[in-house]
Amino acid sequence: MNLGRKIRHMRELLNFTQEEVAEKMGVSQQTVSNIESNETVEHDQLEKMARALGVSA
């Protein structure tokens, strides 16, 4: 499983929408969608996503 899919899976387990995560990250919903569709994720995006979800990177 690639990293983007793992992020999406975690987001769904925590019952967050892409829009909610995007708002917490200060980015667009499309950015969250792009992150979730990539096999790799830049470190800074991963850290922001983890904070938005309330989990550790």
Secondary structure, 3 states (H helix, E strand, C coil): CCHHHHHHHHHHHCCCCHHHHHHHHCCCHHHHHHHHHCCCCCHHHHHHHHHHHCCCC
